[in-house]
Amino acid sequence: LIYFLGAGILFFQYWTDKFLLLRSWQKAPMIGPETSQFSRTYFNTLALLLGTIASTYAYFGSPFTMLCNCAQNNKECILPATLEFTNVIVNNGTVLPTLQASNDNEGYYFCNQESYNRFPPLPKGQGPNKWMTGDQEQLSRLYGMTCVVLLLLYCVFIVGERVVSAALSLVKGVYEPSGYDQHKDFSSGMGRESFAYVPQLMEVPGFHFPLLICNIDDVDVRLIGWKDPNFDSETDPHRNYDIHNLIFDVPHKTLKRSRNKKAGRSSKPHQEKEDRPIYSVVKHYPPQWALVRENH
């Protein structure tokens, strides 16, 4: 039975991956490091700050027994004469037949350890009912002042820098380029790392490739970013995309050629009296050395 189960899992995984690969998955968008930089600068630092504040309040309310020592607060507490009790009802309604109390000769009374809602949590916030030990008060005081310092640093260096930068951007330029000059021309990386914005319809149902909605005769096809392996003409690469181009589906006076005809780069400047194209116009003006290399 385990073999049939494994075969079924592999069969389902194969067809699922095939469907996602051909119908759903696509090339990841080209994004920069802005998201990770924003997370490191604002989210991670804010998480550390809030975690420190939360732990400070947790230590401030420790040990969460809601009990204060009578002797520590100079209160007279009457201790019971016996240390054994019967039929004790606890808070959850459970009845204990017998309960043996500890014999430490110390009395305690109820005090609310969760009533403090100020910032920062300091030992003086206990009020007249103290439940902290001496060491806990000292460490809680140090903990609370640390929260104040961290909050000030966050407001000044994280939030303050953002506010100052936004204010300065209203009166002067604040953009600083990142990276360094790699001495690479745009035209030298076409087809590998240099691509252009070519108007096209993405994810059209029933089509494996995007549909172009512009005349690409005046651009290098390597700038498109994809190619159909079923059409791979090296003599006229523009014709490889004619089957995916919608401009040939609607006859128009501005069309320079028909589908599957030889393409040629337009050298005539645009005249204002000519009919305006009904589709987007995209052009690429490579340097002279790129044109020479392309012709060879």
Secondary structure, 3 states (H helix, E strand, C coil): CHHHHHHHHHHHHHHHHHHHHHHHCCCCCCCCCHHHHHHHHHHHHHHHHHHHHHHHHHHHCCCCCCEEECCCCCCCCCCCCCCEEEEEECCCCCEEEEEECCCCCCCEEECCCCCCCCCCCCHHHHCCCCCCCHHHHHHHHHHHHHHHHHHHHHHHHHHHHHHHHHHHCCCCCCCCCCCCCCCCCCHHHECCCECCCCCEECCCCCCCCCEECEECCCCCHHHCCCCCCCCCCCCCHHHHHHHHEHHHHCCCCCCCCCCCCCCCCCCCCCCCCCCCCCCEECCCCCCHHHHHHHHC
